[in-house]
Amino acid sequence: MENALITGATKGIGRAIAFAFAKQGLNLAICSRNVEDLTQMTNELLQVNPNIQVITRVTDCSIKQQVIDFATHAQQQLGFIKVLVNNVGIFEYASILDDDDEAFNRQMNTNVMPAYELYRYFGKTMMAARKGHIFNICSVASVAPVATAGTYGVTKAALYSLSNIMRLEMQEHGVKVTAILPGSTLTESWAGTDLNPDRFVAADDVAAAIISCYNMSSGANVDEVMIKPVLGQL
């Protein structure tokens, strides 16, 4: 049975991806800052597929050592991690000139650093095994930034660039790297909106795209997937 690690997996896109992989029969390592969320989600995942293992760890993904401890725990409990989903991220609505003093570090340490460190942790193992698939949840803002979320766009562009470097480093070793660029997606970031859900991409749509990429033949890699609302970005 294959193993997947997903950061920020108890809400939104990460949650949808976790359930999609559970239905595929993959063991899961998931993290969150909230132990109650992890416990509840573990029970729900095992109801969907009682034949998988679910490994959890309370982790603040903005702290390097906690990210590494989560990776170590997952590898010790499950063995080889074939699928890495760098999902954790934060969105802050502000222009760069209006950022508080810690905005840049806070968003870089959440939106970029965990993916960088987990790639360094698992990359050589995947390289040696000549198998693996890394999914980086970027954003449409990676390539089409908006001034009202300036630092967010900068950090997502950095993650997108990191994805491209990962792919170049890994392609001769048979390891796949896919950047996912969702547009406006109905997650907790839009809590309280009175807009029709049809104005958004659904988190399950992002998960479905990932599963489609994952299930392709060993010779095929989807470099990137952009998913936007049919009526345009919000």
C-alpha positions in Angstrom: 0.0 0.0 0.0 1.3 3.4 -0.9 1.8 6.4 1.4 0.9 10.1 1.1 1.9 13.0 3.3 -0.3 16.1 3.2 0.4 19.4 5.1 -2.5 21.5 6.4 -4.9 18.6 5.7 -7.9 19.2 8.0 -9.5 22.1 6.1 -10.4 23.2 2.6 -8.3 21.9 -0.3 -6.1 19.8 1.9 -9.0 18.0 3.5 -10.6 17.2 0.1 -7.2 15.8 -1.1 -6.9 13.6 1.9 -10.3 12.1 1.4 -9.6 11.6 -2.3 -6.4 9.7 -1.6 -8.2 7.7 1.2 -10.7 6.5 -1.4 -7.7 5.5 -3.6 -6.5 3.3 -0.8 -3.4 5.3 0.3 -2.1 5.5 3.8 -2.0 9.1 5.0 0.2 11.2 7.2 -1.6 14.5 8.0 -0.9 17.4 10.2 -2.6 20.4 11.7 -2.1 22.8 14.6 -5.3 21.5 16.2 -5.3 18.0 17.8 -9.2 17.8 18.0 -9.4 18.5 14.2 -6.9 15.7 13.6 -8.7 13.2 15.8 -12.1 13.9 14.2 -10.6 13.8 10.7 -8.9 10.5 11.4 -12.2 8.9 12.4 -13.9 10.3 9.3 -11.1 9.0 7.0 -11.3 5.5 8.5 -15.0 5.5 8.0 -14.4 6.2 4.3 -11.7 3.5 4.1 -11.1 1.3 7.2 -8.2 -0.5 5.5 -5.8 2.5 5.5 -3.5 3.8 8.2 -3.8 7.4 9.2 -0.8 9.0 11.0 -1.2 12.4 12.5 1.0 15.0 14.3 0.2 18.4 15.7 2.4 20.7 13.6 2.9 24.4 13.1 4.1 24.3 9.6 5.6 27.8 9.9 8.3 26.3 12.2 11.0 24.4 10.4 11.8 21.9 13.2 8.1 21.0 13.6 7.9 20.3 9.8 10.9 18.1 9.9 9.6 16.3 13.0 6.3 15.6 11.2 8.2 14.2 8.2 10.4 12.0 10.4 7.3 10.7 12.3 5.5 9.9 9.1 8.4 8.0 7.6 9.0 6.1 10.8 5.4 5.0 11.0 4.6 4.4 7.3 7.9 3.9 5.5 8.5 5.3 2.1 6.4 8.4 1.3 5.5 8.2 -2.4 3.2 11.2 -2.5 4.0 14.6 -1.0 1.3 17.2 -1.1 2.6 20.7 -0.1 -0.8 22.2 0.7 -0.4 24.3 3.8 -0.7 28.0 3.2 -2.1 31.3 4.4 -3.8 34.1 2.5 -3.5 37.7 3.8 -5.5 40.4 2.1 -3.3 43.5 2.0 -1.1 45.5 -0.3 2.6 45.2 0.4 2.8 48.9 1.6 0.1 48.1 4.2 1.8 44.9 5.5 2.6 44.6 9.1 6.3 44.1 10.0 6.0 40.3 10.2 3.8 39.7 7.1 6.6 38.7 4.8 8.3 36.3 7.1 4.9 34.9 8.2 3.7 34.1 4.7 7.1 32.9 3.4 7.4 30.6 6.4 4.0 29.1 5.7 3.6 29.2 1.9 7.2 28.4 0.8 9.4 27.1 3.6 7.5 23.8 4.4 7.6 22.8 0.7 11.3 23.5 0.5 12.1 21.6 3.6 9.9 18.6 2.8 11.4 18.4 -0.7 14.9 18.3 0.9 13.8 15.7 3.4 12.1 13.3 0.9 13.6 14.2 -2.4 16.8 12.0 -2.3 14.8 9.0 -1.1 12.4 9.4 -4.0 15.3 9.9 -6.3 16.9 6.7 -5.1 13.7 4.8 -5.4 13.0 6.3 -8.9 9.4 6.9 -8.0 7.3 9.5 -6.2 4.9 12.3 -7.0 5.1 15.8 -5.5 2.1 18.1 -5.7 2.6 21.8 -4.8 -0.6 23.8 -4.2 0.3 27.1 -5.7 -2.4 29.6 -6.9 -3.5 31.5 -9.9 -1.8 34.4 -8.1 1.5 32.6 -8.8 1.4 33.9 -12.3 -1.3 36.6 -12.2 -0.7 38.5 -9.0 -3.1 41.0 -7.5 -2.0 44.1 -5.7 -4.5 43.7 -2.9 -2.8 40.5 -1.8 0.8 41.4 -2.7 2.9 39.3 -0.4 0.6 36.3 -0.9 1.3 36.6 -4.6 5.0 36.9 -4.1 5.1 33.8 -1.9 3.0 31.7 -4.2 5.1 32.8 -7.2 8.1 31.5 -5.1 6.4 28.2 -4.6 5.6 28.0 -8.3 9.3 28.6 -9.1 10.3 26.0 -6.6 8.0 23.5 -8.3 9.7 24.2 -11.6 13.2 23.6 -10.0 12.0 20.4 -8.3 10.7 19.1 -11.7 14.0 19.8 -13.4 16.0 18.2 -10.6 13.7 15.1 -10.5 12.8 14.4 -14.1 15.8 12.2 -14.9 15.1 10.1 -11.8 11.5 9.4 -12.8 9.9 11.4 -10.0 6.9 13.5 -10.9 6.3 17.1 -9.8 3.0 18.9 -10.5 2.1 22.5 -9.7 -1.6 23.0 -9.0 -2.9 26.6 -9.5 -6.4 27.0 -8.2 -8.3 30.1 -8.7 -11.0 31.4 -6.3 -11.9 28.2 -4.3 -14.7 27.9 -1.8 -12.8 27.2 1.4 -12.8 28.7 4.9 -11.2 31.9 3.5 -14.6 32.7 2.0 -16.6 31.9 5.2 -19.7 34.1 5.5 -19.9 34.9 1.8 -23.3 35.3 0.3 -22.1 34.4 -3.2 -23.5 31.4 -5.0 -21.1 28.4 -4.6 -21.2 28.1 -8.4 -19.0 31.3 -8.5 -16.2 29.2 -7.1 -14.0 26.3 -7.8 -14.9 23.5 -5.3 -12.1 22.0 -3.1 -13.3 18.6 -4.5 -12.5 19.9 -8.0 -8.9 20.5 -7.0 -8.7 17.0 -5.4 -10.2 15.4 -8.5 -7.5 17.0 -10.7 -4.8 15.7 -8.4 -6.1 12.2 -8.5 -6.3 12.3 -12.2 -2.7 13.4 -12.4 -1.7 10.7 -9.9 -3.4 7.9 -11.8 -1.6 8.6 -15.1 0.9 6.1 -16.5 4.5 6.1 -15.1 5.7 7.8 -18.2 3.4 10.8 -18.0 3.9 13.9 -15.8 1.4 16.8 -15.7 3.6 19.9 -15.2 0.8 22.1 -14.0 -2.9 22.4 -13.7 -4.8 25.8 -13.5 -8.4 25.6 -12.4 -10.5 28.8 -12.4 -14.1 29.6 -11.9 -16.0 29.3 -15.1 -17.3 32.9 -14.7 -13.9 34.3 -13.9 -11.8 35.1 -10.9 -13.4 36.8 -7.9 
